[in-house]
Amino acid sequence: MAKPSKKMQNLQNFCKFCKNIGQKQKQFKKKAKPCKNLKKKWKISQSRQNFCRVAKKLQKLAKITIRKFNSKI
């Protein structure tokens, strides 16, 4: 199978990064009482998680297209 492109690797890294942030935010939210600043940060992390879902779908699509491409050669 073909090597994942630079873009795909970036997406994977971003996904890992986003998961870590999500977990840290959850731990932090349990410990601290949410203040305005935390709520802002939380909103940002939510949008990162949404981006993650999109990135994963893109990764799956890319894998499928690569397979189709390889089977044609």
PyMOL Python script that loads the backbone (N, CA, C, O; Angstrom):
from pymol import cmd

cmd.read_pdbstr("""\
ATOM      1  N   MET A   1       0.835  -1.203   0.000  1.00  0.00           N
ATOM      2  CA  MET A   1       0.000   0.000   0.000  1.00  0.00           C
ATOM      3  C   MET A   1       0.872   1.257   0.000  1.00  0.00           C
ATOM      4  O   MET A   1       1.977   1.264   0.543  1.00  0.00           O
ATOM      5  N   ALA A   2       0.365   2.294  -0.606  1.00  0.00           N
ATOM      6  CA  ALA A   2       1.126   3.543  -0.711  1.00  0.00           C
ATOM      7  C   ALA A   2       1.323   4.184   0.657  1.00  0.00           C
ATOM      8  O   ALA A   2       0.513   4.019   1.568  1.00  0.00           O
ATOM      9  N   LYS A   3       2.420   4.915   0.770  1.00  0.00           N
ATOM     10  CA  LYS A   3       2.697   5.648   2.022  1.00  0.00           C
ATOM     11  C   LYS A   3       1.664   6.752   2.200  1.00  0.00           C
ATOM     12  O   LYS A   3       1.255   7.379   1.223  1.00  0.00           O
ATOM     13  N   PRO A   4       1.235   6.999   3.444  1.00  0.00           N
ATOM     14  CA  PRO A   4       0.293   8.111   3.629  1.00  0.00           C
ATOM     15  C   PRO A   4       0.957   9.439   3.277  1.00  0.00           C
ATOM     16  O   PRO A   4       2.120   9.675   3.606  1.00  0.00           O
ATOM     17  N   SER A   5       0.208  10.289   2.611  1.00  0.00           N
ATOM     18  CA  SER A   5       0.773  11.572   2.191  1.00  0.00           C
ATOM     19  C   SER A   5       1.045  12.454   3.400  1.00  0.00           C
ATOM     20  O   SER A   5       0.592  12.178   4.511  1.00  0.00           O
ATOM     21  N   LYS A   6       1.794  13.520   3.155  1.00  0.00           N
ATOM     22  CA  LYS A   6       2.136  14.461   4.233  1.00  0.00           C
ATOM     23  C   LYS A   6       0.855  15.031   4.857  1.00  0.00           C
ATOM     24  O   LYS A   6       0.758  15.185   6.075  1.00  0.00           O
ATOM     25  N   LYS A   7      -0.118  15.338   4.003  1.00  0.00           N
ATOM     26  CA  LYS A   7      -1.380  15.900   4.491  1.00  0.00           C
ATOM     27  C   LYS A   7      -2.070  14.929   5.444  1.00  0.00           C
ATOM     28  O   LYS A   7      -2.555  15.320   6.505  1.00  0.00           O
ATOM     29  N   MET A   8      -2.107  13.651   5.047  1.00  0.00           N
ATOM     30  CA  MET A   8      -2.764  12.636   5.873  1.00  0.00           C
ATOM     31  C   MET A   8      -2.054  12.492   7.214  1.00  0.00           C
ATOM     32  O   MET A   8      -2.700  12.374   8.255  1.00  0.00           O
ATOM     33  N   GLN A   9      -0.718  12.501   7.186  1.00  0.00           N
ATOM     34  CA  GLN A   9       0.043  12.383   8.430  1.00  0.00           C
ATOM     35  C   GLN A   9      -0.252  13.570   9.339  1.00  0.00           C
ATOM     36  O   GLN A   9      -0.388  13.415  10.552  1.00  0.00           O
ATOM     37  N   ASN A  10      -0.349  14.745   8.748  1.00  0.00           N
ATOM     38  CA  ASN A  10      -0.687  15.935   9.527  1.00  0.00           C
ATOM     39  C   ASN A  10      -2.055  15.776  10.179  1.00  0.00           C
ATOM     40  O   ASN A  10      -2.247  16.140  11.339  1.00  0.00           O
ATOM     41  N   LEU A  11      -3.000  15.230   9.424  1.00  0.00           N
ATOM     42  CA  LEU A  11      -4.347  15.016   9.963  1.00  0.00           C
ATOM     43  C   LEU A  11      -4.309  14.034  11.125  1.00  0.00           C
ATOM     44  O   LEU A  11      -4.973  14.236  12.141  1.00  0.00           O
ATOM     45  N   GLN A  12      -3.516  12.953  10.966  1.00  0.00           N
ATOM     46  CA  GLN A  12      -3.412  11.961  12.042  1.00  0.00           C
ATOM     47  C   GLN A  12      -2.813  12.590  13.287  1.00  0.00           C
ATOM     48  O   GLN A  12      -3.298  12.374  14.398  1.00  0.00           O
ATOM     49  N   ASN A  13      -1.750  13.374  13.094  1.00  0.00           N
ATOM     50  CA  ASN A  13      -1.113  14.045  14.224  1.00  0.00           C
ATOM     51  C   ASN A  13      -2.086  14.999  14.892  1.00  0.00           C
ATOM     52  O   ASN A  13      -2.155  15.085  16.118  1.00  0.00           O
ATOM     53  N   PHE A  14      -2.832  15.709  14.070  1.00  0.00           N
ATOM     54  CA  PHE A  14      -3.802  16.664  14.604  1.00  0.00           C
ATOM     55  C   PHE A  14      -4.848  15.927  15.431  1.00  0.00           C
ATOM     56  O   PHE A  14      -5.279  16.410  16.478  1.00  0.00           O
ATOM     57  N   CYS A  15      -5.246  14.761  14.954  1.00  0.00           N
ATOM     58  CA  CYS A  15      -6.239  13.955  15.654  1.00  0.00           C
ATOM     59  C   CYS A  15      -5.740  13.532  17.027  1.00  0.00           C
ATOM     60  O   CYS A  15      -6.465  13.625  18.017  1.00  0.00           O
ATOM     61  N   LYS A  16      -4.493  13.066  17.079  1.00  0.00           N
ATOM     62  CA  LYS A  16      -3.904  12.655  18.361  1.00  0.00           C
ATOM     63  C   LYS A  16      -3.859  13.847  19.302  1.00  0.00           C
ATOM     64  O   LYS A  16      -4.216  13.753  20.476  1.00  0.00           O
ATOM     65  N   PHE A  17      -3.411  14.969  18.755  1.00  0.00           N
ATOM     66  CA  PHE A  17      -3.281  16.210  19.515  1.00  0.00           C
ATOM     67  C   PHE A  17      -4.640  16.610  20.086  1.00  0.00           C
ATOM     68  O   PHE A  17      -4.757  16.999  21.248  1.00  0.00           O
ATOM     69  N   CYS A  18      -5.657  16.503  19.242  1.00  0.00           N
ATOM     70  CA  CYS A  18      -7.002  16.915  19.633  1.00  0.00           C
ATOM     71  C   CYS A  18      -7.567  15.994  20.707  1.00  0.00           C
ATOM     72  O   CYS A  18      -8.254  16.463  21.614  1.00  0.00           O
ATOM     73  N   LYS A  19      -7.293  14.695  20.625  1.00  0.00           N
ATOM     74  CA  LYS A  19      -7.762  13.755  21.651  1.00  0.00           C
ATOM     75  C   LYS A  19      -7.119  14.058  22.989  1.00  0.00           C
ATOM     76  O   LYS A  19      -7.784  14.069  24.025  1.00  0.00           O
ATOM     77  N   ASN A  20      -5.804  14.306  22.956  1.00  0.00           N
ATOM     78  CA  ASN A  20      -5.092  14.624  24.200  1.00  0.00           C
ATOM     79  C   ASN A  20      -5.692  15.850  24.858  1.00  0.00           C
ATOM     80  O   ASN A  20      -5.929  15.869  26.066  1.00  0.00           O
ATOM     81  N   ILE A  21      -5.935  16.868  24.057  1.00  0.00           N
ATOM     82  CA  ILE A  21      -6.499  18.105  24.590  1.00  0.00           C
ATOM     83  C   ILE A  21      -7.886  17.836  25.176  1.00  0.00           C
ATOM     84  O   ILE A  21      -8.217  18.334  26.252  1.00  0.00           O
ATOM     85  N   GLY A  22      -8.684  17.055  24.473  1.00  0.00           N
ATOM     86  CA  GLY A  22     -10.025  16.715  24.949  1.00  0.00           C
ATOM     87  C   GLY A  22      -9.981  16.035  26.308  1.00  0.00           C
ATOM     88  O   GLY A  22     -10.761  16.370  27.199  1.00  0.00           O
ATOM     89  N   GLN A  23      -9.058  15.067  26.471  1.00  0.00           N
ATOM     90  CA  GLN A  23      -8.945  14.348  27.746  1.00  0.00           C
ATOM     91  C   GLN A  23      -8.489  15.282  28.857  1.00  0.00           C
ATOM     92  O   GLN A  23      -9.012  15.240  29.971  1.00  0.00           O
ATOM     93  N   LYS A  24      -7.507  16.128  28.545  1.00  0.00           N
ATOM     94  CA  LYS A  24      -7.002  17.069  29.550  1.00  0.00           C
ATOM     95  C   LYS A  24      -8.103  18.023  29.988  1.00  0.00           C
ATOM     96  O   LYS A  24      -8.241  18.333  31.171  1.00  0.00           O
ATOM     97  N   GLN A  25      -8.886  18.485  29.010  1.00  0.00           N
ATOM     98  CA  GLN A  25      -9.978  19.416  29.318  1.00  0.00           C
ATOM     99  C   GLN A  25     -10.984  18.756  30.253  1.00  0.00           C
ATOM    100  O   GLN A  25     -11.464  19.382  31.198  1.00  0.00           O
ATOM    101  N   LYS A  26     -11.308  17.474  29.984  1.00  0.00           N
ATOM    102  CA  LYS A  26     -12.283  16.768  30.820  1.00  0.00           C
ATOM    103  C   LYS A  26     -11.786  16.658  32.254  1.00  0.00           C
ATOM    104  O   LYS A  26     -12.537  16.900  33.199  1.00  0.00           O
ATOM    105  N   GLN A  27     -10.507  16.289  32.413  1.00  0.00           N
ATOM    106  CA  GLN A  27      -9.925  16.169  33.756  1.00  0.00           C
ATOM    107  C   GLN A  27      -9.959  17.521  34.461  1.00  0.00           C
ATOM    108  O   GLN A  27     -10.309  17.626  35.636  1.00  0.00           O
ATOM    109  N   PHE A  28      -9.590  18.542  33.712  1.00  0.00           N
ATOM    110  CA  PHE A  28      -9.517  19.894  34.265  1.00  0.00           C
ATOM    111  C   PHE A  28     -10.911  20.370  34.666  1.00  0.00           C
ATOM    112  O   PHE A  28     -11.089  21.016  35.699  1.00  0.00           O
ATOM    113  N   LYS A  29     -11.883  20.045  33.840  1.00  0.00           N
ATOM    114  CA  LYS A  29     -13.262  20.481  34.087  1.00  0.00           C
ATOM    115  C   LYS A  29     -13.792  19.846  35.377  1.00  0.00           C
ATOM    116  O   LYS A  29     -14.528  20.485  36.130  1.00  0.00           O
ATOM    117  N   LYS A  30     -13.416  18.588  35.626  1.00  0.00           N
ATOM    118  CA  LYS A  30     -13.871  17.911  36.846  1.00  0.00           C
ATOM    119  C   LYS A  30     -13.275  18.569  38.088  1.00  0.00           C
ATOM    120  O   LYS A  30     -13.951  18.736  39.102  1.00  0.00           O
ATOM    121  N   LYS A  31     -11.989  18.942  37.991  1.00  0.00           N
ATOM    122  CA  LYS A  31     -11.288  19.509  39.154  1.00  0.00           C
ATOM    123  C   LYS A  31     -11.724  20.946  39.432  1.00  0.00           C
ATOM    124  O   LYS A  31     -12.044  21.300  40.567  1.00  0.00           O
ATOM    125  N   ALA A  32     -11.733  21.769  38.383  1.00  0.00           N
ATOM    126  CA  ALA A  32     -11.968  23.209  38.564  1.00  0.00           C
ATOM    127  C   ALA A  32     -13.425  23.562  38.292  1.00  0.00           C
ATOM    128  O   ALA A  32     -14.108  22.901  37.510  1.00  0.00           O
ATOM    129  N   LYS A  33     -13.877  24.610  38.950  1.00  0.00           N
ATOM    130  CA  LYS A  33     -15.207  25.134  38.632  1.00  0.00           C
ATOM    131  C   LYS A  33     -15.079  25.925  37.337  1.00  0.00           C
ATOM    132  O   LYS A  33     -14.207  26.787  37.229  1.00  0.00           O
ATOM    133  N   PRO A  34     -15.935  25.649  36.349  1.00  0.00           N
ATOM    134  CA  PRO A  34     -15.764  26.325  35.060  1.00  0.00           C
ATOM    135  C   PRO A  34     -15.978  27.839  35.153  1.00  0.00           C
ATOM    136  O   PRO A  34     -17.055  28.306  35.523  1.00  0.00           O
ATOM    137  N   CYS A  35     -14.953  28.578  34.816  1.00  0.00           N
ATOM    138  CA  CYS A  35     -15.051  30.034  34.760  1.00  0.00           C
ATOM    139  C   CYS A  35     -15.234  30.439  33.297  1.00  0.00           C
ATOM    140  O   CYS A  35     -15.239  29.578  32.418  1.00  0.00           O
ATOM    141  N   LYS A  36     -15.382  31.712  33.029  1.00  0.00           N
ATOM    142  CA  LYS A  36     -15.605  32.169  31.654  1.00  0.00           C
ATOM    143  C   LYS A  36     -14.466  31.743  30.745  1.00  0.00           C
ATOM    144  O   LYS A  36     -14.687  31.297  29.619  1.00  0.00           O
ATOM    145  N   ASN A  37     -13.242  31.885  31.246  1.00  0.00           N
ATOM    146  CA  ASN A  37     -12.064  31.552  30.454  1.00  0.00           C
ATOM    147  C   ASN A  37     -12.068  30.075  30.062  1.00  0.00           C
ATOM    148  O   ASN A  37     -11.774  29.718  28.921  1.00  0.00           O
ATOM    149  N   LEU A  38     -12.406  29.231  31.028  1.00  0.00           N
ATOM    150  CA  LEU A  38     -12.432  27.789  30.777  1.00  0.00           C
ATOM    151  C   LEU A  38     -13.499  27.449  29.741  1.00  0.00           C
ATOM    152  O   LEU A  38     -13.294  26.599  28.874  1.00  0.00           O
ATOM    153  N   LYS A  39     -14.645  28.129  29.845  1.00  0.00           N
ATOM    154  CA  LYS A  39     -15.717  27.871  28.883  1.00  0.00           C
ATOM    155  C   LYS A  39     -15.256  28.200  27.467  1.00  0.00           C
ATOM    156  O   LYS A  39     -15.568  27.477  26.521  1.00  0.00           O
ATOM    157  N   LYS A  40     -14.509  29.299  27.326  1.00  0.00           N
ATOM    158  CA  LYS A  40     -13.975  29.665  26.007  1.00  0.00           C
ATOM    159  C   LYS A  40     -13.059  28.560  25.504  1.00  0.00           C
ATOM    160  O   LYS A  40     -13.166  28.123  24.358  1.00  0.00           O
ATOM    161  N   LYS A  41     -12.149  28.109  26.380  1.00  0.00           N
ATOM    162  CA  LYS A  41     -11.216  27.037  26.001  1.00  0.00           C
ATOM    163  C   LYS A  41     -11.988  25.784  25.620  1.00  0.00           C
ATOM    164  O   LYS A  41     -11.642  25.103  24.654  1.00  0.00           O
ATOM    165  N   TRP A  42     -13.028  25.482  26.377  1.00  0.00           N
ATOM    166  CA  TRP A  42     -13.831  24.286  26.135  1.00  0.00           C
ATOM    167  C   TRP A  42     -14.467  24.350  24.751  1.00  0.00           C
ATOM    168  O   TRP A  42     -14.492  23.354  24.029  1.00  0.00           O
ATOM    169  N   LYS A  43     -14.986  25.535  24.379  1.00  0.00           N
ATOM    170  CA  LYS A  43     -15.594  25.693  23.052  1.00  0.00           C
ATOM    171  C   LYS A  43     -14.567  25.416  21.964  1.00  0.00           C
ATOM    172  O   LYS A  43     -14.872  24.758  20.969  1.00  0.00           O
ATOM    173  N   ILE A  44     -13.350  25.915  22.153  1.00  0.00           N
ATOM    174  CA  ILE A  44     -12.283  25.707  21.170  1.00  0.00           C
ATOM    175  C   ILE A  44     -12.005  24.214  21.031  1.00  0.00           C
ATOM    176  O   ILE A  44     -11.869  23.705  19.918  1.00  0.00           O
ATOM    177  N   SER A  45     -11.921  23.510  22.162  1.00  0.00           N
ATOM    178  CA  SER A  45     -11.614  22.082  22.101  1.00  0.00           C
ATOM    179  C   SER A  45     -12.765  21.316  21.446  1.00  0.00           C
ATOM    180  O   SER A  45     -12.534  20.316  20.766  1.00  0.00           O
ATOM    181  N   GLN A  46     -14.006  21.780  21.648  1.00  0.00           N
ATOM    182  CA  GLN A  46     -15.148  21.131  21.000  1.00  0.00           C
ATOM    183  C   GLN A  46     -15.003  21.212  19.484  1.00  0.00           C
ATOM    184  O   GLN A  46     -15.241  20.233  18.777  1.00  0.00           O
ATOM    185  N   SER A  47     -14.609  22.389  18.990  1.00  0.00           N
ATOM    186  CA  SER A  47     -14.466  22.537  17.539  1.00  0.00           C
ATOM    187  C   SER A  47     -13.311  21.665  17.043  1.00  0.00           C
ATOM    188  O   SER A  47     -13.345  21.171  15.915  1.00  0.00           O
ATOM    189  N   ARG A  48     -12.289  21.474  17.885  1.00  0.00           N
ATOM    190  CA  ARG A  48     -11.190  20.580  17.507  1.00  0.00           C
ATOM    191  C   ARG A  48     -11.696  19.155  17.380  1.00  0.00           C
ATOM    192  O   ARG A  48     -11.309  18.431  16.462  1.00  0.00           O
ATOM    193  N   GLN A  49     -12.564  18.750  18.304  1.00  0.00           N
ATOM    194  CA  GLN A  49     -13.100  17.387  18.249  1.00  0.00           C
ATOM    195  C   GLN A  49     -13.932  17.191  16.988  1.00  0.00           C
ATOM    196  O   GLN A  49     -13.884  16.130  16.366  1.00  0.00           O
ATOM    197  N   ASN A  50     -14.687  18.205  16.615  1.00  0.00           N
ATOM    198  CA  ASN A  50     -15.462  18.124  15.377  1.00  0.00           C
ATOM    199  C   ASN A  50     -14.527  17.980  14.190  1.00  0.00           C
ATOM    200  O   ASN A  50     -14.786  17.195  13.277  1.00  0.00           O
ATOM    201  N   PHE A  51     -13.438  18.738  14.202  1.00  0.00           N
ATOM    202  CA  PHE A  51     -12.458  18.657  13.124  1.00  0.00           C
ATOM    203  C   PHE A  51     -11.888  17.246  13.064  1.00  0.00           C
ATOM    204  O   PHE A  51     -11.635  16.711  11.984  1.00  0.00           O
ATOM    205  N   CYS A  52     -11.687  16.646  14.248  1.00  0.00           N
ATOM    206  CA  CYS A  52     -11.158  15.294  14.333  1.00  0.00           C
ATOM    207  C   CYS A  52     -12.059  14.298  13.616  1.00  0.00           C
ATOM    208  O   CYS A  52     -11.590  13.442  12.866  1.00  0.00           O
ATOM    209  N   ARG A  53     -13.351  14.425  13.856  1.00  0.00           N
ATOM    210  CA  ARG A  53     -14.297  13.505  13.209  1.00  0.00           C
ATOM    211  C   ARG A  53     -14.192  13.639  11.695  1.00  0.00           C
ATOM    212  O   ARG A  53     -14.170  12.642  10.974  1.00  0.00           O
ATOM    213  N   VAL A  54     -14.126  14.865  11.229  1.00  0.00           N
ATOM    214  CA  VAL A  54     -14.012  15.120   9.791  1.00  0.00           C
ATOM    215  C   VAL A  54     -12.710  14.523   9.276  1.00  0.00           C
ATOM    216  O   VAL A  54     -12.682  13.883   8.226  1.00  0.00           O
ATOM    217  N   ALA A  55     -11.629  14.739  10.027  1.00  0.00           N
ATOM    218  CA  ALA A  55     -10.315  14.243   9.621  1.00  0.00           C
ATOM    219  C   ALA A  55     -10.334  12.725   9.498  1.00  0.00           C
ATOM    220  O   ALA A  55      -9.769  12.168   8.556  1.00  0.00           O
ATOM    221  N   LYS A  56     -10.979  12.060  10.443  1.00  0.00           N
ATOM    222  CA  LYS A  56     -11.039  10.594  10.403  1.00  0.00           C
ATOM    223  C   LYS A  56     -11.795  10.117   9.177  1.00  0.00           C
ATOM    224  O   LYS A  56     -11.388   9.157   8.523  1.00  0.00           O
ATOM    225  N   LYS A  57     -12.900  10.792   8.863  1.00  0.00           N
ATOM    226  CA  LYS A  57     -13.672  10.427   7.672  1.00  0.00           C
ATOM    227  C   LYS A  57     -12.806  10.601   6.431  1.00  0.00           C
ATOM    228  O   LYS A  57     -12.808   9.757   5.535  1.00  0.00           O
ATOM    229  N   LEU A  58     -12.062  11.712   6.391  1.00  0.00           N
ATOM    230  CA  LEU A  58     -11.171  11.972   5.259  1.00  0.00           C
ATOM    231  C   LEU A  58     -10.128  10.873   5.137  1.00  0.00           C
ATOM    232  O   LEU A  58      -9.830  10.408   4.036  1.00  0.00           O
ATOM    233  N   GLN A  59      -9.567  10.456   6.286  1.00  0.00           N
ATOM    234  CA  GLN A  59      -8.557   9.402   6.269  1.00  0.00           C
ATOM    235  C   GLN A  59      -9.127   8.127   5.663  1.00  0.00           C
ATOM    236  O   GLN A  59      -8.494   7.495   4.817  1.00  0.00           O
ATOM    237  N   LYS A  60     -10.339   7.751   6.105  1.00  0.00           N
ATOM    238  CA  LYS A  60     -10.972   6.533   5.587  1.00  0.00           C
ATOM    239  C   LYS A  60     -11.171   6.649   4.086  1.00  0.00           C
ATOM    240  O   LYS A  60     -10.868   5.718   3.339  1.00  0.00           O
ATOM    241  N   LEU A  61     -11.678   7.791   3.646  1.00  0.00           N
ATOM    242  CA  LEU A  61     -11.903   8.018   2.215  1.00  0.00           C
ATOM    243  C   LEU A  61     -10.599   7.886   1.445  1.00  0.00           C
ATOM    244  O   LEU A  61     -10.540   7.256   0.390  1.00  0.00           O
ATOM    245  N   ALA A  62      -9.552   8.496   1.997  1.00  0.00           N
ATOM    246  CA  ALA A  62      -8.254   8.470   1.321  1.00  0.00           C
ATOM    247  C   ALA A  62      -7.761   7.035   1.192  1.00  0.00           C
ATOM    248  O   ALA A  62      -7.242   6.651   0.145  1.00  0.00           O
ATOM    249  N   LYS A  63      -7.919   6.240   2.249  1.00  0.00           N
ATOM    250  CA  LYS A  63      -7.475   4.843   2.208  1.00  0.00           C
ATOM    251  C   LYS A  63      -8.228   4.080   1.130  1.00  0.00           C
ATOM    252  O   LYS A  63      -7.638   3.300   0.382  1.00  0.00           O
ATOM    253  N   ILE A  64      -9.538   4.311   1.054  1.00  0.00           N
ATOM    254  CA  ILE A  64     -10.361   3.627   0.053  1.00  0.00           C
ATOM    255  C   ILE A  64      -9.905   4.014  -1.349  1.00  0.00           C
ATOM    256  O   ILE A  64      -9.742   3.149  -2.210  1.00  0.00           O
ATOM    257  N   THR A  65      -9.698   5.315  -1.583  1.00  0.00           N
ATOM    258  CA  THR A  65      -9.298   5.759  -2.927  1.00  0.00           C
ATOM    259  C   THR A  65      -7.921   5.211  -3.282  1.00  0.00           C
ATOM    260  O   THR A  65      -7.669   4.854  -4.433  1.00  0.00           O
ATOM    261  N   ILE A  66      -7.021   5.144  -2.286  1.00  0.00           N
ATOM    262  CA  ILE A  66      -5.685   4.589  -2.546  1.00  0.00           C
ATOM    263  C   ILE A  66      -5.809   3.119  -2.938  1.00  0.00           C
ATOM    264  O   ILE A  66      -5.139   2.662  -3.865  1.00  0.00           O
ATOM    265  N   ARG A  67      -6.662   2.381  -2.235  1.00  0.00           N
ATOM    266  CA  ARG A  67      -6.860   0.955  -2.559  1.00  0.00           C
ATOM    267  C   ARG A  67      -7.391   0.796  -3.978  1.00  0.00           C
ATOM    268  O   ARG A  67      -6.905  -0.040  -4.739  1.00  0.00           O
ATOM    269  N   LYS A  68      -8.388   1.600  -4.329  1.00  0.00           N
ATOM    270  CA  LYS A  68      -8.968   1.529  -5.678  1.00  0.00           C
ATOM    271  C   LYS A  68      -7.889   1.821  -6.715  1.00  0.00           C
ATOM    272  O   LYS A  68      -7.777   1.138  -7.733  1.00  0.00           O
ATOM    273  N   PHE A  69      -7.108   2.841  -6.433  1.00  0.00           N
ATOM    274  CA  PHE A  69      -6.044   3.259  -7.345  1.00  0.00           C
ATOM    275  C   PHE A  69      -5.025   2.137  -7.518  1.00  0.00           C
ATOM    276  O   PHE A  69      -4.601   1.848  -8.637  1.00  0.00           O
ATOM    277  N   ASN A  70      -4.628   1.501  -6.406  1.00  0.00           N
ATOM    278  CA  ASN A  70      -3.646   0.420  -6.462  1.00  0.00           C
ATOM    279  C   ASN A  70      -4.193  -0.800  -7.196  1.00  0.00           C
ATOM    280  O   ASN A  70      -3.449  -1.484  -7.898  1.00  0.00           O
ATOM    281  N   SER A  71      -5.473  -1.075  -7.040  1.00  0.00           N
ATOM    282  CA  SER A  71      -6.052  -2.250  -7.699  1.00  0.00           C
ATOM    283  C   SER A  71      -6.131  -2.050  -9.214  1.00  0.00           C
ATOM    284  O   SER A  71      -6.118  -3.019  -9.973  1.00  0.00           O
ATOM    285  N   LYS A  72      -6.214  -0.789  -9.651  1.00  0.00           N
ATOM    286  CA  LYS A  72      -6.286  -0.508 -11.090  1.00  0.00           C
ATOM    287  C   LYS A  72      -4.931  -0.700 -11.761  1.00  0.00           C
ATOM    288  O   LYS A  72      -4.866  -1.084 -12.929  1.00  0.00           O
ATOM    289  N   ILE A  73      -3.847  -0.437 -11.030  1.00  0.00           N
ATOM    290  CA  ILE A  73      -2.503  -0.523 -11.622  1.00  0.00           C
ATOM    291  C   ILE A  73      -2.145  -1.977 -11.879  1.00  0.00           C
ATOM    292  O   ILE A  73      -1.056  -2.266 -12.374  1.00  0.00           O
TER     293      ILE A  73
END
""", "prot")
cmd.dss("prot")
cmd.show_as("cartoon", "prot")
cmd.util.cbc("prot")
cmd.orient("prot")
